[in-house]
Amino acid sequence: MGDTPGAPAVIAVERLLAEASKRGASDLHLDPTEEGVEVSVRRDGVLERVETLPKELGPRVVGRLKALADLLAYRTDVPQEGRIPGPPAEARVAVFPTVLGERVAVRFDAREGEPRRLPALGLPPVALEGLQRAIREPEGVLLLTGPAGSGKTTTLYSCLHELSAMEPRRSLFTLEDPVERRIRGVTQTQVNAAGGLTFTRALRSLLRQDPDVILVGEIRDRETAAIALEAGLTGHLVLSTVHAGTAPQVFARLLEMGIEPFVATTAVRGVLAQRLLRRREGGGFRGRAVAAEWLPMSAPLRRAVLAKGDGEALERAARESGALSLRDAAMALVQQGITDESEVDRVLGRGS
């Protein structure tokens, strides 16, 4: 759409992006409805309704965002993804067709510049020390788990930042979908499944680039898992994420993917599960704190994995090893007055 700088859609988009930035939002949502376009922002993990745009303005606002992200304005029937380049800050734009029009989600980059060092993340001491030990190892696999928005990428980038400052120097590579932030001293590659560059294919080729450390954005399938764990057994340090509810359940996922128990117990050095909980401040919430479960490989856990134990057996083994659960870590924040039980239940559910 060829909106001029003073056009209503241009003004509306500038205002919405500025408002999202002012509120410290991580995401901006535009949802088409029968009445118009409902605008919401996500702040500290919670959606807040902002306003409803007039129905006739909605398509032009979507068109303006698509233009900024270099997407195809004339395609309204397929999902599209792009980026709004900085400065001041980059943002990812995802457009999705619905029966009432196109829905847009804008994800803002968390912050500019270098990632924070690990001690600045606010991780529990046991988790911080476990991560720091794991990334000093010359080989092995470090896995993170947690839902979208739990801070996994921030933690991984902080690990890379630590690694880039270590001596002697190591060759650092990433395979990401997408690359969310550039990191000095790290060779970063964005996978492109549609173009044939999958995590699996990229990882196979990357191993011929003489890497010391490899960050694989996500382990989604057996083939990627097998290559990543094999790399961790043959002189490489591998960092990645696996979708699971808790740290012990990561091993259940690996077994479900068909990974041999011996390989999993030998390659994996530790698993970090994390969540972000809103901080209590006065009469409300402001900012977020990290609740993290650090699970190193131990004799009880190794026995449970080798026996192909189910989720409950793996959880018991983790507790037998002395590892605190996510809920234990979250309740420690409650006891410190950082958050409250209602926030713990909101993030973890009542029965976890």
KESEFI-776554 format. One record per atom (N, C-alpha, C): residue number from 1; x, y, z. Coordinates in steps of 0.2 Angstrom, whole numbers, plus 5000, padded with zeros to 4 digits. Layout:
R NUM X Y Z
...
***
This chain:
R 1 5004 4994 5000
R 1 5000 5000 5000
R 1 5004 5006 5000
R 2 5003 5011 4996
R 2 5007 5017 4995
R 2 5005 5023 5000
R 3 5004 5022 5006
R 3 5002 5027 5011
R 3 5008 5032 5011
R 4 5006 5039 5011
R 4 5011 5044 5011
R 4 5013 5045 5019
R 5 5018 5049 5020
R 5 5020 5050 5027
R 5 5015 5052 5032
R 6 5010 5057 5029
R 6 5005 5059 5033
R 6 4999 5056 5033
R 7 4998 5050 5030
R 7 4992 5046 5029
R 7 4990 5043 5036
R 8 4984 5042 5037
R 8 4981 5040 5044
R 8 4984 5033 5046
R 9 4985 5028 5041
R 9 4988 5022 5043
R 9 4996 5023 5045
R 10 4999 5027 5042
R 10 5006 5029 5044
R 10 5007 5031 5051
R 11 5002 5036 5052
R 11 5002 5040 5059
R 11 5000 5034 5064
R 12 4995 5030 5062
R 12 4993 5025 5067
R 12 4998 5020 5069
R 13 5002 5018 5064
R 13 5007 5013 5065
R 13 5013 5016 5070
R 14 5014 5022 5068
R 14 5020 5026 5072
R 14 5017 5026 5079
R 15 5011 5028 5080
R 15 5008 5029 5087
R 15 5008 5022 5091
R 16 5006 5017 5087
R 16 5005 5010 5090
R 16 5012 5008 5092
R 17 5017 5009 5088
R 17 5024 5006 5090
R 17 5027 5010 5095
R 18 5025 5017 5095
R 18 5028 5021 5101
R 18 5025 5019 5107
R 19 5018 5018 5107
R 19 5014 5016 5113
R 19 5017 5010 5116
R 20 5018 5005 5112
R 20 5021 4998 5114
R 20 5028 4999 5117
R 21 5032 5003 5114
R 21 5038 5005 5117
R 21 5038 5008 5124
R 22 5033 5013 5124
R 22 5032 5017 5131
R 22 5030 5012 5136
R 23 5026 5007 5134
R 23 5024 5002 5139
R 23 5029 4997 5141
R 24 5034 4997 5137
R 24 5039 4991 5139
R 24 5037 4985 5136
R 25 5033 4984 5131
R 25 5030 4978 5128
R 25 5035 4974 5125
R 26 5034 4967 5125
R 26 5038 4963 5121
R 26 5034 4961 5115
R 27 5028 4962 5114
R 27 5024 4960 5108
R 27 5018 4965 5107
R 28 5016 4966 5101
R 28 5010 4970 5099
R 28 5006 4966 5095
R 29 5000 4965 5097
R 29 4995 4961 5093
R 29 4989 4965 5090
R 30 4988 4964 5084
R 30 4982 4967 5080
R 30 4977 4961 5078
R 31 4971 4961 5081
R 31 4967 4955 5080
R 31 4960 4958 5077
R 32 4959 4956 5070
R 32 4953 4958 5067
R 32 4946 4956 5071
R 33 4942 4960 5072
R 33 4935 4958 5075
R 33 4930 4960 5070
R 34 4923 4959 5072
R 34 4918 4961 5068
R 34 4917 4969 5069
R 35 4919 4972 5075
R 35 4919 4979 5076
R 35 4925 4983 5073
R 36 4931 4980 5073
R 36 4937 4984 5070
R 36 4943 4979 5072
R 37 4948 4982 5073
R 37 4954 4979 5075
R 37 4956 4980 5082
R 38 4956 4975 5086
R 38 4958 4975 5093
R 38 4966 4975 5094
R 39 4968 4980 5097
R 39 4975 4981 5098
R 39 4977 4979 5106
R 40 4982 4975 5106
R 40 4984 4973 5113
R 40 4992 4973 5113
R 41 4995 4973 5119
R 41 5002 4972 5120
R 41 5003 4967 5125
R 42 5009 4964 5125
R 42 5011 4959 5130
R 42 5016 4962 5134
R 43 5015 4963 5141
R 43 5020 4966 5145
R 43 5021 4962 5151
R 44 5027 4960 5152
R 44 5029 4955 5158
R 44 5025 4949 5157
R 45 5024 4947 5151
R 45 5021 4940 5150
R 45 5013 4940 5150
R 46 5010 4946 5151
R 46 5003 4947 5151
R 46 5000 4951 5146
R 47 4995 4949 5143
R 47 4992 4953 5137
R 47 4987 4959 5140
R 48 4988 4965 5138
R 48 4984 4970 5140
R 48 4981 4974 5134
R 49 4974 4974 5134
R 49 4970 4977 5129
R 49 4972 4985 5129
R 50 4973 4988 5123
R 50 4975 4995 5122
R 50 4969 4999 5119
R 51 4967 4997 5113
R 51 4961 5000 5110
R 51 4959 4996 5104
R 52 4953 4999 5101
R 52 4951 4996 5095
R 52 4951 5001 5089
R 53 4954 4999 5084
R 53 4955 5003 5078
R 53 4948 5003 5074
R 54 4946 5008 5071
R 54 4940 5008 5066
R 54 4941 5003 5061
R 55 4936 4999 5059
R 55 4936 4994 5055
R 55 4939 4996 5048
R 56 4938 5002 5046
R 56 4940 5004 5039
R 56 4948 5005 5039
R 57 4951 5007 5045
R 57 4958 5008 5046
R 57 4962 5002 5046
R 58 4959 4997 5049
R 58 4963 4991 5050
R 58 4967 4988 5044
R 59 4964 4987 5039
R 59 4968 4984 5033
R 59 4974 4988 5031
R 60 4973 4995 5031
R 60 4978 5000 5030
R 60 4984 4999 5035
R 61 4982 4999 5041
R 61 4987 4998 5046
R 61 4991 4992 5045
R 62 4988 4986 5044
R 62 4991 4980 5042
R 62 4995 4981 5036
R 63 4993 4984 5031
R 63 4997 4985 5025
R 63 5003 4989 5026
R 64 5003 4994 5031
R 64 5008 4998 5032
R 64 5014 4994 5036
R 65 5012 4990 5041
R 65 5016 4985 5044
R 65 5020 4980 5039
R 66 5016 4978 5035
R 66 5018 4973 5030
R 66 5024 4977 5025
R 67 5022 4983 5023
R 67 5027 4987 5019
R 67 5034 4988 5023
R 68 5033 4990 5030
R 68 5039 4991 5034
R 68 5043 4984 5034
R 69 5040 4979 5035
R 69 5043 4972 5035
R 69 5045 4969 5029
R 70 5044 4973 5023
R 70 5045 4970 5016
R 70 5042 4964 5015
R 71 5035 4964 5016
R 71 5031 4958 5015
R 71 5027 4960 5009
R 72 5023 4955 5006
R 72 5019 4956 5000
R 72 5012 4958 5002
R 73 5011 4965 5000
R 73 5005 4968 5002
R 73 4999 4964 4999
R 74 5000 4962 4993
R 74 4994 4959 4989
R 74 4992 4952 4991
R 75 4996 4949 4995
R 75 4995 4942 4997
R 75 4992 4943 5004
R 76 4985 4941 5005
R 76 4981 4942 5011
R 76 4979 4935 5013
R 77 4981 4930 5009
R 77 4978 4923 5010
R 77 4983 4918 5013
R 78 4989 4920 5014
R 78 4994 4916 5017
R 78 4998 4919 5022
R 79 5001 4915 5027
R 79 5005 4918 5032
R 79 5012 4921 5029
R 80 5014 4926 5032
R 80 5020 4929 5030
R 80 5024 4931 5036
R 81 5031 4931 5036
R 81 5035 4934 5041
R 81 5041 4938 5039
R 82 5042 4943 5042
R 82 5047 4948 5040
R 82 5050 4952 5046
R 83 5054 4957 5045
R 83 5057 4961 5050
R 83 5057 4968 5049
R 84 5055 4972 5054
R 84 5056 4979 5053
R 84 5063 4981 5055
R 85 5067 4984 5051
R 85 5074 4985 5053
R 85 5075 4991 5058
R 86 5080 4991 5062
R 86 5082 4997 5066
R 86 5086 5002 5062
R 87 5088 5007 5065
R 87 5086 5009 5072
R 87 5079 5012 5072
R 88 5076 5013 5078
R 88 5079 5012 5085
R 88 5080 5005 5087
R 89 5075 5000 5085
R 89 5076 4993 5087
R 89 5072 4989 5082
R 90 5075 4983 5081
R 90 5072 4979 5076
R 90 5066 4975 5079
R 91 5061 4973 5074
R 91 5055 4969 5077
R 91 5054 4964 5072
R 92 5051 4958 5074
R 92 5049 4953 5069
R 92 5041 4954 5068
R 93 5039 4953 5062
R 93 5032 4954 5060
R 93 5029 4948 5057
R 94 5024 4945 5060
R 94 5021 4939 5058
R 94 5014 4940 5056
R 95 5012 4939 5050
R 95 5005 4940 5048
R 95 5001 4934 5046
R 96 4995 4933 5049
R 96 4992 4927 5048
R 96 4984 4928 5046
R 97 4982 4924 5041
R 97 4975 4926 5038
R 97 4970 4923 5043
R 98 4964 4926 5044
R 98 4959 4924 5047
R 98 4952 4925 5043
R 99 4947 4923 5045
R 99 4940 4924 5042
R 99 4938 4931 5042
R 100 4941 4935 5047
R 100 4939 4942 5048
R 100 4945 4947 5045
R 101 4950 4944 5042
R 101 4955 4948 5040
R 101 4962 4946 5043
R 102 4967 4949 5041
R 102 4974 4947 5043
R 102 4976 4949 5051
R 103 4978 4944 5054
R 103 4980 4946 5061
R 103 4988 4947 5061
R 104 4990 4952 5065
R 104 4997 4953 5065
R 104 5000 4953 5072
R 105 5006 4950 5073
R 105 5010 4949 5079
R 105 5016 4953 5078
R 106 5018 4958 5082
R 106 5025 4961 5081
R 106 5029 4959 5087
R 107 5034 4956 5087
R 107 5039 4954 5092
R 107 5045 4959 5092
R 108 5046 4963 5098
R 108 5051 4968 5098
R 108 5057 4964 5101
R 109 5063 4966 5098
R 109 5069 4964 5101
R 109 5070 4966 5108
R 110 5072 4962 5113
R 110 5072 4963 5120
R 110 5076 4969 5121
R 111 5082 4970 5119
R 111 5087 4975 5120
R 111 5092 4975 5115
R 112 5095 4981 5114
R 112 5101 4982 5109
R 112 5107 4980 5112
R 113 5112 4980 5108
R 113 5119 4979 5111
R 113 5121 4972 5113
R 114 5126 4972 5117
R 114 5128 4965 5119
R 114 5123 4962 5124
R 115 5123 4955 5124
R 115 5119 4952 5129
R 115 5122 4953 5136
R 116 5118 4952 5141
R 116 5120 4952 5148
R 116 5124 4946 5150
R 117 5129 4948 5154
R 117 5133 4942 5157
R 117 5128 4938 5161
R 118 5130 4931 5162
R 118 5125 4927 5166
R 118 5124 4929 5173
R 119 5129 4932 5177
R 119 5127 4934 5183
R 119 5121 4939 5184
R 120 5120 4943 5178
R 120 5115 4948 5178
R 120 5108 4946 5177
R 121 5107 4939 5175
R 121 5101 4937 5173
R 121 5096 4936 5180
R 122 5099 4935 5185
R 122 5095 4934 5191
R 122 5094 4927 5193
R 123 5098 4922 5190
R 123 5096 4915 5191
R 123 5098 4913 5198
R 124 5094 4908 5200
R 124 5096 4905 5207
R 124 5103 4903 5207
R 125 5107 4904 5213
R 125 5114 4902 5213
R 125 5116 4895 5210
R 126 5112 4890 5212
R 126 5113 4883 5210
R 126 5113 4883 5202
R 127 5108 4886 5199
R 127 5107 4886 5192
R 127 5113 4890 5188
R 128 5115 4896 5191
R 128 5120 4900 5189
R 128 5127 4896 5189
R 129 5128 4893 5194
R 129 5134 4889 5195
R 129 5135 4883 5190
R 130 5129 4880 5190
R 130 5128 4874 5185
R 130 5130 4876 5178
R 131 5127 4882 5176
R 131 5128 4884 5169
R 131 5135 4886 5168
R 132 5138 4890 5173
R 132 5145 4892 5172
R 132 5149 4886 5171
R 133 5148 4881 5175
R 133 5152 4875 5175
R 133 5151 4871 5168
R 134 5145 4871 5166
R 134 5144 4867 5159
R 134 5147 4871 5153
R 135 5147 4877 5153
R 135 5150 4881 5147
R 135 5157 4881 5147
R 136 5160 4879 5153
R 136 5168 4879 5153
R 136 5170 4872 5151
R 137 5165 4867 5150
R 137 5167 4860 5148
R 137 5169 4861 5140
R 138 5174 4857 5138
R 138 5176 4856 5131
R 138 5171 4853 5127
R 139 5167 4849 5130
R 139 5162 4845 5126
R 139 5156 4843 5130
R 140 5151 4841 5127
R 140 5145 4839 5130
R 140 5139 4843 5128
R 141 5133 4842 5130
R 141 5127 4845 5128
R 141 5124 4849 5134
R 142 5122 4855 5133
R 142 5118 4859 5138
R 142 5111 4860 5135
R 143 5106 4858 5138
R 143 5099 4859 5136
R 143 5095 4864 5140
R 144 5091 4868 5137
R 144 5086 4873 5140
R 144 5079 4871 5138
R 145 5075 4872 5143
R 145 5068 4871 5141
R 145 5063 4876 5145
R 146 5057 4877 5142
R 146 5053 4882 5144
R 146 5048 4884 5138
R 147 5042 4887 5140
R 147 5038 4889 5134
R 147 5041 4895 5131
R 148 5037 4897 5126
R 148 5039 4904 5122
R 148 5038 4909 5128
R 149 5043 4914 5128
R 149 5043 4919 5132
R 149 5046 4918 5139
R 150 5049 4912 5140
R 150 5052 4911 5146
R 150 5059 4913 5147
R 151 5062 4916 5142
R 151 5068 4919 5143
R 151 5074 4914 5141
R 152 5072 4909 5137
R 152 5077 4904 5135
R 152 5083 4907 5131
R 153 5080 4911 5126
R 153 5085 4914 5121
R 153 5090 4919 5125
R 154 5087 4923 5129
R 154 5091 4927 5133
R 154 5097 4924 5137
R 155 5095 4918 5140
R 155 5100 4914 5144
R 155 5105 4911 5139
R 156 5103 4909 5133
R 156 5108 4906 5128
R 156 5112 4911 5126
R 157 5110 4917 5124
R 157 5114 4922 5122
R 157 5119 4924 5127
R 158 5117 4924 5133
R 158 5121 4926 5139
R 158 5127 4921 5139
R 159 5125 4915 5138
R 159 5130 4909 5138
R 159 5135 4911 5133
R 160 5133 4912 5127
R 160 5137 4914 5121
R 160 5142 4920 5123
R 161 5139 4925 5126
R 161 5143 4931 5128
R 161 5148 4929 5132
R 162 5147 4925 5137
R 162 5152 4922 5142
R 162 5158 4918 5138
R 163 5155 4914 5134
R 163 5160 4910 5130
R 163 5165 4914 5125
R 164 5162 4919 5122
R 164 5166 4924 5118
R 164 5171 4927 5121
R 165 5170 4928 5128
R 165 5175 4932 5132
R 165 5181 4927 5135
R 166 5180 4921 5134
R 166 5184 4916 5138
R 166 5191 4915 5134
R 167 5196 4913 5137
R 167 5202 4912 5135
R 167 5204 4905 5137
R 168 5207 4901 5132
R 168 5209 4902 5125
R 168 5203 4903 5121
R 169 5203 4906 5116
R 169 5197 4908 5111
R 169 5195 4901 5108
R 170 5188 4901 5108
R 170 5185 4895 5104
R 170 5181 4898 5099
R 171 5180 4893 5093
R 171 5176 4895 5088
R 171 5168 4894 5089
R 172 5164 4899 5089
R 172 5157 4899 5091
R 172 5153 4900 5085
R 173 5148 4895 5085
R 173 5143 4896 5079
R 173 5136 4895 5082
R 174 5131 4898 5078
R 174 5124 4897 5080
R 174 5120 4895 5074
R 175 5115 4891 5075
R 175 5110 4889 5070
R 175 5103 4891 5073
R 176 5100 4897 5070
R 176 5094 4899 5074
R 176 5088 4900 5069
R 177 5082 4901 5072
R 177 5076 4902 5068
R 177 5071 4906 5072
R 178 5072 4913 5071
R 178 5077 4916 5067
R 178 5083 4919 5072
R 179 5088 4922 5068
R 179 5093 4925 5072
R 179 5090 4931 5076
R 180 5089 4932 5082
R 180 5086 4937 5086
R 180 5090 4943 5087
R 181 5097 4942 5088
R 181 5101 4947 5090
R 181 5109 4945 5087
R 182 5112 4950 5085
R 182 5119 4949 5083
R 182 5124 4949 5089
R 183 5128 4944 5089
R 183 5133 4944 5095
R 183 5140 4944 5092
R 184 5144 4949 5094
R 184 5151 4950 5092
R 184 5155 4943 5094
R 185 5159 4941 5089
R 185 5163 4935 5090
R 185 5160 4929 5089
R 186 5154 4929 5086
R 186 5150 4923 5085
R 186 5147 4922 5078
R 187 5149 4917 5074
R 187 5146 4916 5068
R 187 5139 4913 5068
R 188 5134 4917 5066
R 188 5127 4916 5066
R 188 5124 4914 5059
R 189 5120 4909 5059
R 189 5116 4907 5053
R 189 5109 4906 5054
R 190 5105 4909 5050
R 190 5098 4908 5051
R 190 5095 4902 5046
R 191 5092 4897 5049
R 191 5090 4891 5045
R 191 5084 4894 5041
R 192 5083 4890 5036
R 192 5077 4892 5031
R 192 5074 4885 5028
R 193 5070 4882 5032
R 193 5067 4876 5030
R 193 5064 4876 5023
R 194 5060 4882 5021
R 194 5057 4882 5015
R 194 5062 4882 5009
R 195 5068 4885 5011
R 195 5074 4884 5006
R 195 5078 4878 5006
R 196 5076 4874 5011
R 196 5080 4868 5011
R 196 5086 4868 5017
R 197 5087 4873 5020
R 197 5092 4874 5025
R 197 5089 4872 5032
R 198 5088 4866 5033
R 198 5085 4864 5040
R 198 5090 4864 5045
R 199 5088 4863 5051
R 199 5092 4862 5057
R 199 5097 4856 5056
R 200 5094 4851 5053
R 200 5098 4845 5052
R 200 5103 4846 5047
R 201 5101 4848 5041
R 201 5106 4849 5036
R 201 5111 4854 5038
R 202 5109 4860 5041
R 202 5114 4865 5043
R 202 5119 4862 5048
R 203 5117 4858 5052
R 203 5121 4856 5058
R 203 5126 4851 5055
R 204 5124 4846 5050
R 204 5129 4842 5047
R 204 5134 4846 5044
R 205 5132 4851 5040
R 205 5138 4855 5036
R 205 5142 4859 5041
R 206 5139 4861 5046
R 206 5143 4866 5051
R 206 5148 4862 5055
R 207 5147 4855 5056
R 207 5152 4851 5059
R 207 5159 4851 5055
R 208 5158 4852 5048
R 208 5164 4853 5044
R 208 5168 4859 5044
R 209 5165 4864 5048
R 209 5168 4871 5049
R 209 5173 4871 5055
R 210 5174 4866 5058
R 210 5179 4866 5064
R 210 5176 4870 5069
R 211 5170 4868 5072
R 211 5167 4872 5077
R 211 5170 4869 5084
R 212 5170 4874 5089
R 212 5171 4872 5096
R 212 5164 4872 5100
R 213 5160 4877 5098
R 213 5154 4878 5102
R 213 5149 4879 5097
R 214 5143 4875 5097
R 214 5137 4876 5093
R 214 5131 4877 5097
R 215 5128 4882 5095
R 215 5121 4883 5098
R 215 5116 4881 5092
R 216 5112 4877 5094
R 216 5106 4874 5089
R 216 5100 4877 5092
R 217 5096 4882 5089
R 217 5091 4885 5091
R 217 5086 4880 5095
R 218 5084 4875 5092
R 218 5079 4870 5094
R 218 5080 4863 5092
R 219 5080 4858 5096
R 219 5080 4851 5094
R 219 5073 4849 5093
R 220 5070 4848 5087
R 220 5063 4846 5086
R 220 5062 4839 5084
R 221 5067 4836 5081
R 221 5066 4829 5079
R 221 5072 4824 5080
R 222 5071 4818 5079
R 222 5076 4813 5081
R 222 5083 4814 5077
R 223 5082 4816 5071
R 223 5089 4817 5067
R 223 5093 4823 5070
R 224 5090 4828 5071
R 224 5093 4834 5074
R 224 5096 4832 5081
R 225 5092 4829 5085
R 225 5094 4827 5091
R 225 5100 4822 5091
R 226 5100 4817 5086
R 226 5105 4812 5086
R 226 5112 4816 5084
R 227 5111 4820 5079
R 227 5118 4824 5077
R 227 5120 4828 5082
R 228 5116 4832 5086
R 228 5118 4836 5091
R 228 5121 4832 5097
R 229 5118 4827 5099
R 229 5121 4823 5104
R 229 5128 4820 5102
R 230 5128 4817 5096
R 230 5134 4814 5094
R 230 5140 4820 5094
R 231 5138 4826 5092
R 231 5143 4831 5092
R 231 5145 4832 5099
R 232 5141 4832 5104
R 232 5143 4833 5111
R 232 5147 4827 5113
R 233 5147 4822 5110
R 233 5152 4816 5112
R 233 5158 4816 5109
R 234 5159 4820 5104
R 234 5165 4820 5099
R 234 5169 4827 5099
R 235 5169 4830 5105
R 235 5174 4836 5106
R 235 5170 4842 5105
R 236 5164 4843 5104
R 236 5160 4849 5104
R 236 5156 4851 5110
R 237 5155 4857 5111
R 237 5150 4859 5116
R 237 5144 4862 5113
R 238 5139 4859 5114
R 238 5132 4860 5110
R 238 5127 4863 5115
R 239 5124 4869 5114
R 239 5119 4872 5117
R 239 5113 4871 5113
R 240 5107 4870 5116
R 240 5101 4869 5113
R 240 5095 4870 5117
R 241 5089 4869 5114
R 241 5083 4869 5118
R 241 5078 4863 5116
R 242 5074 4861 5120
R 242 5070 4855 5119
R 242 5063 4857 5122
R 243 5058 4856 5119
R 243 5051 4858 5122
R 243 5049 4852 5127
R 244 5049 4854 5133
R 244 5046 4850 5139
R 244 5044 4854 5144
R 245 5040 4851 5149
R 245 5037 4855 5154
R 245 5042 4856 5160
R 246 5046 4851 5161
R 246 5051 4852 5167
R 246 5058 4849 5164
R 247 5063 4850 5168
R 247 5070 4848 5166
R 247 5070 4840 5166
R 248 5067 4836 5171
R 248 5067 4829 5170
R 248 5064 4827 5163
R 249 5058 4830 5162
R 249 5054 4828 5156
R 249 5058 4829 5149
R 250 5064 4833 5149
R 250 5068 4834 5143
R 250 5070 4827 5141
R 251 5072 4823 5146
R 251 5075 4816 5145
R 251 5069 4812 5142
R 252 5063 4813 5145
R 252 5058 4809 5142
R 252 5057 4811 5134
R 253 5057 4817 5133
R 253 5057 4819 5126
R 253 5062 4816 5121
R 254 5068 4816 5124
R 254 5074 4813 5120
R 254 5072 4806 5119
R 255 5070 4802 5124
R 255 5068 4795 5123
R 255 5063 4794 5118
R 256 5058 4798 5118
R 256 5052 4798 5114
R 256 5055 4799 5106
R 257 5060 4803 5106
R 257 5062 4804 5099
R 257 5066 4798 5096
R 258 5068 4794 5101
R 258 5072 4788 5098
R 258 5079 4788 5100
R 259 5081 4793 5104
R 259 5088 4793 5106
R 259 5090 4787 5111
R 260 5095 4784 5110
R 260 5097 4779 5115
R 260 5099 4781 5122
R 261 5096 4778 5127
R 261 5097 4781 5134
R 261 5105 4782 5135
R 262 5109 4777 5133
R 262 5116 4778 5134
R 262 5119 4784 5131
R 263 5117 4786 5125
R 263 5119 4792 5122
R 263 5117 4798 5126
R 264 5110 4798 5128
R 264 5107 4804 5132
R 264 5111 4805 5138
R 265 5112 4800 5142
R 265 5116 4800 5149
R 265 5123 4802 5148
R 266 5126 4800 5143
R 266 5133 4802 5142
R 266 5134 4809 5139
R 267 5130 4811 5134
R 267 5131 4817 5131
R 267 5129 4823 5135
R 268 5123 4823 5138
R 268 5120 4828 5142
R 268 5123 4830 5148
R 269 5126 4836 5149
R 269 5129 4838 5155
R 269 5124 4841 5160
R 270 5119 4844 5158
R 270 5114 4847 5162
R 270 5108 4850 5158
R 271 5103 4851 5162
R 271 5097 4854 5159
R 271 5094 4859 5163
R 272 5092 4865 5160
R 272 5090 4871 5164
R 272 5082 4872 5161
R 273 5078 4872 5166
R 273 5071 4874 5165
R 273 5070 4880 5168
R 274 5066 4885 5165
R 274 5065 4891 5168
R 274 5059 4894 5166
R 275 5056 4899 5170
R 275 5050 4903 5169
R 275 5052 4910 5171
R 276 5048 4915 5169
R 276 5048 4922 5171
R 276 5042 4923 5175
R 277 5042 4926 5181
R 277 5037 4928 5185
R 277 5037 4935 5186
R 278 5031 4938 5187
R 278 5031 4945 5188
R 278 5033 4947 5195
R 279 5037 4953 5196
R 279 5039 4955 5202
R 279 5033 4959 5206
R 280 5032 4958 5212
R 280 5028 4962 5216
R 280 5031 4969 5217
R 281 5027 4974 5216
R 281 5030 4981 5217
R 281 5025 4986 5219
R 282 5025 4987 5226
R 282 5019 4992 5228
R 282 5013 4988 5228
R 283 5008 4991 5225
R 283 5001 4987 5224
R 283 5000 4983 5218
R 284 5006 4982 5214
R 284 5005 4979 5207
R 284 5011 4975 5206
R 285 5012 4974 5199
R 285 5018 4970 5197
R 285 5022 4975 5192
R 286 5029 4974 5192
R 286 5033 4977 5188
R 286 5039 4974 5187
R 287 5041 4972 5180
R 287 5047 4968 5179
R 287 5046 4961 5181
R 288 5051 4957 5179
R 288 5050 4949 5180
R 288 5057 4946 5183
R 289 5056 4941 5187
R 289 5061 4937 5190
R 289 5061 4930 5187
R 290 5067 4927 5187
R 290 5068 4920 5185
R 290 5067 4915 5190
R 291 5063 4910 5189
R 291 5063 4904 5193
R 291 5066 4899 5188
R 292 5071 4895 5191
R 292 5075 4890 5187
R 292 5076 4884 5190
R 293 5076 4878 5187
R 293 5077 4872 5189
R 293 5083 4869 5186
R 294 5088 4868 5189
R 294 5095 4866 5186
R 294 5095 4858 5188
R 295 5096 4854 5183
R 295 5097 4847 5183
R 295 5103 4844 5180
R 296 5108 4843 5184
R 296 5114 4840 5181
R 296 5113 4832 5181
R 297 5117 4829 5177
R 297 5117 4822 5177
R 297 5120 4819 5183
R 298 5116 4814 5186
R 298 5118 4811 5192
R 298 5117 4804 5192
R 299 5119 4800 5197
R 299 5118 4793 5197
R 299 5111 4791 5197
R 300 5106 4794 5201
R 300 5099 4792 5201
R 300 5096 4793 5194
R 301 5098 4799 5192
R 301 5095 4801 5185
R 301 5097 4797 5180
R 302 5104 4795 5180
R 302 5106 4791 5174
R 302 5103 4784 5175
R 303 5102 4781 5181
R 303 5098 4775 5181
R 303 5091 4775 5178
R 304 5088 4781 5180
R 304 5081 4781 5178
R 304 5081 4782 5170
R 305 5085 4785 5167
R 305 5085 4786 5160
R 305 5087 4780 5156
R 306 5092 4776 5159
R 306 5094 4770 5156
R 306 5089 4765 5157
R 307 5084 4765 5162
R 307 5079 4761 5162
R 307 5073 4763 5158
R 308 5074 4768 5154
R 308 5068 4771 5150
R 308 5062 4773 5155
R 309 5064 4776 5160
R 309 5058 4778 5165
R 309 5054 4783 5162
R 310 5047 4783 5164
R 310 5042 4788 5162
R 310 5044 4795 5165
R 311 5039 4799 5164
R 311 5040 4806 5167
R 311 5040 4806 5174
R 312 5036 4802 5177
R 312 5036 4802 5185
R 312 5042 4799 5188
R 313 5045 4794 5184
R 313 5051 4790 5187
R 313 5057 4795 5186
R 314 5057 4799 5181
R 314 5062 4804 5180
R 314 5062 4810 5185
R 315 5055 4812 5186
R 315 5054 4817 5192
R 315 5057 4815 5198
R 316 5055 4808 5200
R 316 5057 4806 5206
R 316 5065 4805 5207
R 317 5068 4803 5201
R 317 5075 4803 5201
R 317 5079 4810 5202
R 318 5075 4815 5199
R 318 5078 4822 5200
R 318 5078 4824 5207
R 319 5072 4823 5210
R 319 5071 4825 5217
R 319 5076 4821 5222
R 320 5077 4814 5220
R 320 5082 4810 5224
R 320 5089 4813 5223
R 321 5090 4816 5217
R 321 5097 4819 5216
R 321 5098 4825 5220
R 322 5093 4828 5223
R 322 5093 4834 5227
R 322 5091 4840 5223
R 323 5089 4840 5216
R 323 5087 4845 5212
R 323 5081 4848 5214
R 324 5080 4855 5215
R 324 5074 4858 5217
R 324 5070 4858 5210
R 325 5063 4857 5211
R 325 5058 4858 5206
R 325 5057 4865 5204
R 326 5054 4866 5198
R 326 5052 4873 5196
R 326 5048 4876 5201
R 327 5043 4873 5204
R 327 5039 4876 5209
R 327 5042 4877 5215
R 328 5047 4873 5217
R 328 5051 4875 5223
R 328 5055 4881 5222
R 329 5058 4882 5216
R 329 5062 4888 5214
R 329 5057 4894 5214
R 330 5051 4893 5212
R 330 5046 4899 5212
R 330 5044 4901 5219
R 331 5043 4896 5223
R 331 5040 4897 5230
R 331 5046 4901 5234
R 332 5052 4899 5232
R 332 5058 4903 5235
R 332 5057 4910 5234
R 333 5055 4912 5228
R 333 5054 4919 5226
R 333 5048 4922 5230
R 334 5043 4918 5231
R 334 5038 4920 5236
R 334 5040 4922 5243
R 335 5044 4917 5245
R 335 5047 4918 5252
R 335 5051 4924 5253
R 336 5055 4926 5247
R 336 5059 4932 5247
R 336 5055 4938 5246
R 337 5048 4938 5245
R 337 5044 4943 5244
R 337 5045 4946 5237
R 338 5048 4942 5232
R 338 5049 4945 5226
R 338 5042 4944 5221
R 339 5039 4939 5223
R 339 5032 4938 5219
R 339 5027 4935 5224
R 340 5021 4933 5222
R 340 5016 4930 5226
R 340 5014 4923 5223
R 341 5010 4919 5227
R 341 5008 4913 5225
R 341 5003 4913 5219
R 342 4999 4918 5219
R 342 4994 4919 5213
R 342 4998 4919 5206
R 343 5004 4923 5207
R 343 5008 4923 5201
R 343 5011 4916 5199
R 344 5013 4913 5204
R 344 5016 4906 5203
R 344 5011 4901 5200
R 345 5005 4902 5203
R 345 4999 4898 5200
R 345 4998 4900 5192
R 346 4998 4906 5191
R 346 4997 4909 5184
R 346 5002 4906 5179
R 347 5008 4906 5181
R 347 5013 4903 5177
R 347 5014 4896 5177
R 348 5014 4893 5182
R 348 5015 4885 5183
R 348 5009 4881 5183
R 349 5003 4884 5185
R 349 4997 4880 5186
R 349 4997 4878 5193
R 350 4991 4876 5195
R 350 4991 4874 5202
R 350 4994 4867 5204
R 351 4994 4863 5199
R 351 4996 4856 5201
R 351 5003 4854 5199
R 352 5007 4859 5196
R 352 5014 4857 5194
R 352 5019 4857 5200
***
